[in-house]
Amino acid sequence: MSTTPALNEKSASDGPADTYRDSIRRVLRSILRSGTATIACIILLTIAFAAIFGPALIPHPVNALNLGARFVPPSWSEGGTITYLLGTDQQGRDAFSRLVVGARMTLIVALCAVLVGGSIGFLMGLIAGYVGGRTDAVIMRLVDLQLAFPSLFIGLVAMGLLGAGVVQLILVIAITQWADYARIVRGEVLKVRATPYVDGARALGLSHFRILRLYITPNVMSSLVIVATFSLAVAIYYESALSFFGLGVPPSIPTWGNMLSQARDLMLRAPWLAVFPGVAITLTVLSFNLLGDWLRDYLDVKLRN
Amino acid sequence: MLATSWEPIDDLTWELTLREGVTFHNGAPFNAEAVKFSIERPHHPDFETGDKIIDVPISHVDIIDDYTVHIVTHEPVPILPQRLSRNGAFILEPGHYSELSQQESSRMPVGTGPFKLVEWVRDQRIVMERNEDYWGPMPNFDRLVYRVIPEPATMLAEVLTGGVDIAPVSPSNAEDVRAAEGVDLIVGDSLVRAVLIVNVNLHEAFNDPRVLQAMQWAIDTQALIDAFALGEAEQAVTMVNPPNHNPNLEPYGYDPDKARELLAEAGYPDGFTVELDVLHPDAFDWAEAAAFYLTEVGINISQVNMLSRPVWLPRNVEGTLNLHAHHWSAGENTPETDMWATHPDRPSNSTNWFNQEWYDLYAELVRTVDQDRRTEINHRMQEILHAEGGPWLTQFRVPLFRAISDRVAHYYPHPSFLVEDFAQIRLVE
């Protein structure tokens, strides 16, 4: 049993000399070296700040309507006022405040969906890859079935049946994503399972659970994290798309998708109402994608150094 | 109109005199036979789907001669002519409709109107051609194409670029239409009521009239009209449309302090929390604003839901909707049809509201032929609704905004929103 810790360290990190602080420093240096990752991080940190502290800092309560100040354009255009930085909507509500508060629900939905979808996919992939045989075949056919359907279509049907709501939305997005995780995790597990150190661990009589926990999971994690980063972008996109179709978060709760959906009919009257949530969605999705790209390179041992 | 005169002969019989020289689209003559066939058709036991006209207690139709019929009912129906004016009471060609199944004939209508159906592509377009044998004034164009454009923004763009000649526009876009070249804005009166409906079973508070009154005082209906109907509507007192409304009643004003007082009196000084369902997409904007006003006085609207028809229809019948906002048409324009939405025996009643005196008066109203007595009952019923404060709140008749191209004239939207009179349209030469 004495060899176990050494084996574990070998597979999970780079060496015993590596300290926590060192690895943080190395991550930061790598991010700063990549221009796109730096920009992505700045954008995501700003949005995270807005999501966490925004509701306390916004200039107007999100639902405070002012029917006397409907369709005020953004402050820098003609007729705009500094009171309403990004203008007002059809109810005279401040578009900037709603955009800031909208970040919170948008991110909550996306993060929860990735967490739920990732967990299901991870477990399924782990079981399929490790147990193999008939279990593997059944799970992978389920994955194929899931991937054969266009996921937005599944989302629309499921939301139509379940009805609109935050929890339903999270579940639906999670369902449309689990198959991706399952497939990638299974592939990684198959690769790791065939390595000599897993054979060695098995020869030493370790239980399946310990083998999974100590040798397989750490090796699968990096792929999982990369997929999760890309999935976050997709989840935000789904939240917006389903809310845009009126099947997501109830329309009275500001999310970027809801704001976009309500602005759609007012495109000619008040184009700014569609532009800002659209830009916010684009920037967030793009940033998560760029960060995912960087992470993939960073975690790839061959590309390191 | 296909009838030139109508009058009651006794309590149960109406005599209709029919227009002569009218033919159906397939050349068959229009006569008493066709009227008997069409009116009795939905009451036949084999009739597959019921339509609105079916709940008129019609017994049978007697043919007196080719152009005179007697419509006999089981009980007095003082508003029979209005009931026959609504969609569902169309006169059909007996030969065509008895030959085909209901499924088939519904796709191949044969009537007497100014346009014949040429093509119907579901969810895309309906193409109609002028009926050269039409008995009335002839439209001066050959084809009428009805297009389905689901996106309001796309539709507006088509209007502004001349792709379509007539289109509905939302109040938010009305200003753009008014300012645009080559397009005019028409604002039509309507019988469609924008209304906030209380399901009194939703919360025990709603059983107290003071709470309903508080809700009336809480909402600045005039501000909603100014913002979401461009000021082109008047606040209504009850659900009864003119000319049958009670002129002695004044609408509740906007007084949030009074609303808070009444809530406190009713035992809810800290208010309570409910949800709001929106049943008609056009109602969403004003409903969201109304939710804000209610929240301000303590009736906290935790969530505004937009429900699609397949979702809300069963809940409407079960009476399990939350507070709900709707645009509700009343095409017959009679007091009993205007008010039946709060009658406990109607499946479309979503309020669960009950008042014994009102219920008894309604029963008397539907059987009363005498006009003066009818007015008396009708006005008293409205007094009750007004005094109770609900269950219908915050009402105005939704103005019908239409964009109309300069090359089209004589179009006016039908106030009922249920039918349209395209025969009146003329192309400007």
Interface residues (C-beta under 8 A of the other chain):
Chain A: N63 A64 L65 L67 R70 F71 Q90 Q91 G92 G163 A164 G246 P250 P251 S252 I253 R264 D265 L266 M267 L268 R269
Chain B: E151 P152 A153 L156 A157 L160 S170 S172 N173 E175 D176 D220 A223 L224 D226 A227 F284 D285 E288 A289 A291 F292 T295 I301 Q303 V304 N305 M306 S308 V311
